[in-house]
Amino acid sequence: MSSFVDSAQLHAKAGDGGAGCVSFRREAHVAKGGPDGGDGGGGGDVWLVADPNQASLLGFRDHPYHRATDGQHGTSKRQHGSRGKDVVVKVPVGTVVSDREGNVLIDLATPGERWLAAEGGTGGAGNARFLSNRRRAPAFAEQGEVGEEKWYNLELKLQADVALIGFPNVGKSTLIARVSAAKPKIADYPFTTLVPNLGVVRVGERAGRPGAATEFVMADIPGLIEGAAEGRGLGHDFLRHVERARVLCVLIDLSEYAADPATQLEILLRELGDYQADLLTRPRVVVGSKGDVAVHDAGDLEVISSITGEGIAKLVSRLGELVSAVRREEEATREAVEVVHRPLPEEVRVERGPDGWHVLGRPALRAVRFQDLTDDEALAEVVSRLKALGVDRLLTRAGVVDGDLVSVGALTFEWWRDEVGAGLDRGNHHRATRRERLARHGRLDRGDGRGDA
């Protein structure tokens, strides 16, 4: 079984936030002890980190699930719950993360880059947080928020300095075995290489001057066939590993069983260009392979033989020069990279469904996460938060009319509007009692359509 895996899936589950506590100070000789419920701790996050020590996505094949721990609940005496522990998931440098629909979310192309894959739920506020001059004994607290839970597709694009390009059985594996310590499978039949092989090549070292050497990573990309850019065979699976290569080394088979060199080169370059046009602008070296058994005229091509060593030193030296030149250009144009990535905050939005209007988005859901939505003061806090988020304006613009049901998480209410307020307004207009206003304008319930709020 191959130890190289270049595509996998990840299930990231962040920790849930702990619940806030409803508690009142109860001590001897302390009259009218106030609220002292502590806050719940936030849930842990799930982070992806590009680690140069990771070579493939093999670890995700059998273990795609990664979960952070939950935050602890708050307790009395204003003791806050501890925060859940984060989970750091290491992935190879060059890992591209996309959602289930195939939309690319992040490209972890630099060692040390971090991306927040799932954000932990915020802890709920204890009732001590809601103490005010107008609210002296709040008997409500917040529930902890549920942590994010998401599936992702992971795809690895190798970051090699030199990519070996050629048809099957052209001698790529033999070449990388000759110039590096890599030990790929080698045999005299096509498609011996089914996964990329990497080798570190060292060139330019001289006695007494080890620092003068240039090291670069060479990738033995499985052989291409005509039609690879359209996905024929495993074309896309192979070609994606060429995308990041700094230099391309194109091998042309000079043996008797291969097509003529000009035809080979034309097909290979066409496949590269059809897949990604800028691959044709990359620095490249084209050489004739299998010089020891050559029958085709190489023309202007340099000829190598990985068996006899013919032309190998010259080729490696040329590749080393090109890699060094590209690295210098990259260094000169490199800008500061922000290595910590967080998704943009989710916006509040309104959608209409068959059962009424739904207010969506984490800010809106956070506004209604109280333990007891039958508490008048808790409801007043909910209304204040939703109005501050502009939910009433969003609903009006979306076309909500009197009598429509509106849901925000566990909260469901009937929309109304008159000359002094709207469906979210729980104020005491005209000195009307709460029950009078409910009778006049509708009912606010927990979403099951049964209990008055």
C-alpha angles and dihedrals in degrees: 000000000000118000092206116090119171101179131043144140131253128204109200119191118180121206122268119245119250120250123255117244129242106213140141127208109260113183135138115266091014109113119205096358110206130230114296105170113143129225125258119246122251120254120253122263129233113230131188115213127190105232120187089207092066113088103182145357093259094123092063096055095080099015111044095147120097121170133180121214126262126253118251123250121256119250138199125292089048093287109160123214118249120255120255119253120260121236118223113203114197118215131175119270106263096041114149116204121205136169125249090272092056098254110147111237104175140355110212095202100147127067111254096021112146128203128187104233098175127010120219120241117260117249119253120253117246121232091261087072092063097055112124140150090268095039109050100163111028109188097190138077138182128267117233115262119249112248120242118270119195144160119223136186115228123203125181121215110188119235102216125159092218126026119198110222126191148107121290115288094015093129104263095134092047090051095050090046089052097051101035142028092260115125107203123173109269127192139146097256135079123272096024087143112063098162130035119270122208128207133177113229121200118199136170099029115147132187111282092007107079091154091064092070124106119218124198137168117243121199123206101211115200112258120281125226130199109280094029092129089060090051098262111161107343092325100137092042090055100037096054089068090061094057097086099037114123095207132022122216110197116200119204117199111233096181124113096257095057130086118257114288096248092055092048093051093047093052095045094049091046092053091049093049094046091052097045121353097209091061086079090061094054117107107266141178121208117202137171112244131207093034090167091066100027120149099161122082107252093204109190094350123115108240125222136180118199089194099055098024094241111162094353097118092048092049094049091048092051092049091049091053093050093047092050091050093051091047091053091051091049092049092051093052099035115123127203109281122216101226098190115071126189124179115250114266113271114252125228111250139172125227131179120226136175091269097047139278123335125202108209137186133082095264091058094044090049090054094063102040097115122140094228117033090175090072112101093215092049089051091050089053091049092051092049092052095046093048090050088054090053094243093144091054092047091052093048092050091047090058105256113169134195112290096026117132116238123194129196108177107298092350120093125176140165114250120235138162134194138158094288106036152345140242094287095046110104094171122134097248116181088004089282115164119241094252092047090055092047090051091049101041108024141268132299111205143162094266099266093091094235117086129057113237 
